[in-house]
Amino acid sequence: MRAPDFVVSPSRDDLRAAATRLAPHVRRTPVMEIDGGDLGTKARVVLKLELLQHTGSFKARGALNTLLTRSVPVGGVVAASGGNHGAAVAWAASRAGVPAQVFVPATSPPVKARRIAAYGATVVVVDGYYPDALAASREWAADRQVTEVHAYDASEVVAGQGSLGLELADQVPDADQVLVSCGGGGLFAGVALALDGGPMVLPVEPERCRTLHAALAAGGPVQGEVGGVAADSMGAATAGRIAYEVAASRGITPPLVPDDAIVTAREFLWERCRILAEPGGATAFASLFCGVVRPAAGTTVVVVVSGGNTLEIPGATSEA
Amino acid sequence: MRAPDFVVSPSRDDLRAAATRLAPHVRRTPVMEIDGGDLGTKARVVLKLELLQHTGSFKARGALNTLLTRSVPVGGVVAASGGNHGAAVAWAASRAGVPAQVFVPATSPPVKARRIAAYGATVVVVDGYYPDALAASREWAADRQVTEVHAYDASEVVAGQGSLGLELADQVPDADQVLVSCGGGGLFAGVALALDGGPMVLPVEPERCRTLHAALAAGGPVQGEVGGVAADSMGAATAGRIAYEVAASRGITPPLVPDDAIVTAREFLWERCRILAEPGGATAFASLFCGVVRPAAGTTVVVVVSGGNTLEIPGATSEA
């Protein structure tokens, strides 16, 4: 396996180049304004519907940017993923015409493994959570000519996710605040770097997957426990170094949301907007329901709905 | 009960006034371009995501325009519906601050009655099917000062649905063709009138709910049989007179799509775009899968995804 590149934040040129590189391949996902009054706020609330992206999450951006940037050996690419990154790597590898091997923790929903396979990747299911899958993927890759695509902590990945931020700058130029769900922090870092000098970008973490919070408290990324309703997509366990640097240098404290707020946010998105987000994809939105983020009257807050890889409709089981 | 107004097509001024009237209340639903190659076409394909509208379908537009246009008596409004129209009337009445009485057949899914009640309407469940609910609603309304809101064949309703067409003219000014699902024809008529002189607007009907097709063959609306996967939202049985006049005067033959194309279109929208449409909402899109509509290379076709009131995810049963 190639040694991982030195982890460094992408520059503004890297971010712009990634956006140009990705434009013919990724969807320009739409934004939609909803009535802030329905959420008890006098702010203008705009949803960025990134769950409509290829593979059902923003991860398609970072994965494809990596494959279009690096020279990939004949052995192809390897990734470990709770699901969304794996599907993205499988999709990107298919676009780039290289093989992909994806290690998935057994705790992830079966539909995610099925979709990764549907994009043409070889799927290996590993007992445990994401860190277990990551360890297994590295053991497998150790003596092979393959490129590892990290789920969040690589410059090309962060630059790819940043293309979402550049889209937002064009779609909602008057945004005051942008809320993104934060697992490993790749989306947060990319969007924050893309919007540097513009709106405040806040990384929202589930209380039970508070990896960036823990990193900021410890002075650097540390391994923590993960659990709760969003663990399959937010359970990175260790924050990315890039995300840590971006948050620490800006003095940002990630808002923490309890599981019940995530459940309420998912219910609102489905019942009131017919948007079917997964728990991780609704985590940023949850911060408006539990009061941990209170945008000022008259301001514009953008909420990224970042993933929709679920088969569970809120309320459906009690109706069926 | 007030006698229904004489059925007449809305004028261009009516359409523009409706759009202005509705703007503070309805969502400007987003559009998203997808890769035509995934559908086997070299045309540019743009989805208009109207299922994200309040109440989960375009019906909110026509219902609210009616309530904001007419002087509604103190008794409020009455409607019979187990589906999208009932939810739209309940929502619109709540916005307009008037009471709503919605008669629902006992055979309708409980979730639909629950949603109608959640918007503040009084729900009366009537034994039997839609005609029984309609009869009960008219008996109830006979000696009361209430306004009946028709589901599709009234000038204010068609003008309200037309606001979607005016949005499209702004969002996709270079559209060559617009495909809309057609049940009673209110959406088709409104969008066709709004885009008069612009792109061709085609009303797509399920083979088993071909009411506009039958009207054009008979020289006027006739009652027909309805069935198939989209009957719950497309089974108007009799086309609207306004829709008939609009189609006949333009020499339009509605494309017909089989049920399996509707199923395939729904699967594509969910699996590839994370858009969860109901069968009626995916009927226009189905025309691109069965070859009944073949847009020319290089042209731009807009497909309205018009409703999302479902609890069934394609493929979910085999995963659960």
Contacts between the chains, C-beta under 8 A, distances in Angstrom:
chain1	res1	chain2	res2	distance
A	27	B	32	6.4
A	27	B	33	7.2
A	27	B	34	6.9
A	28	B	32	7.5
A	28	B	33	7.0
A	29	B	32	6.7
A	30	B	30	3.2
A	30	B	31	6.5
A	30	B	32	4.9
A	30	B	49	6.9
A	31	B	30	6.5
A	32	B	27	6.3
A	32	B	28	7.5
A	32	B	29	6.7
A	32	B	30	4.9
A	32	B	49	7.9
A	32	B	52	6.1
A	33	B	27	7.1
A	33	B	28	7.0
A	34	B	27	6.9
A	49	B	30	6.9
A	49	B	32	7.9
A	51	B	274	5.0
A	52	B	32	6.1
A	52	B	273	5.6
A	52	B	274	5.6
A	52	B	275	6.7
A	54	B	272	7.9
A	56	B	274	4.9
A	110	B	319	6.2
A	111	B	319	5.2
A	114	B	319	7.5
A	271	B	115	7.8
A	271	B	118	8.0
A	272	B	54	7.9
A	273	B	52	5.6
A	274	B	51	5.1
A	274	B	52	5.6
A	274	B	56	4.9
A	274	B	276	6.7
A	274	B	308	3.8
A	274	B	309	7.8
A	275	B	52	6.7
A	276	B	274	6.7
A	276	B	276	5.2
A	276	B	313	7.9
A	308	B	274	3.8
A	309	B	274	7.8
A	311	B	313	5.6
A	311	B	315	7.6
A	311	B	316	4.6
A	311	B	319	5.3
A	311	B	320	7.0
A	313	B	276	7.9
A	313	B	311	5.7
A	313	B	313	6.7
A	315	B	111	7.6
A	315	B	311	7.8
A	316	B	311	4.6
A	319	B	109	7.4
A	319	B	110	6.2
A	319	B	111	4.7
A	319	B	114	7.8
A	319	B	311	5.8
A	320	B	311	7.0
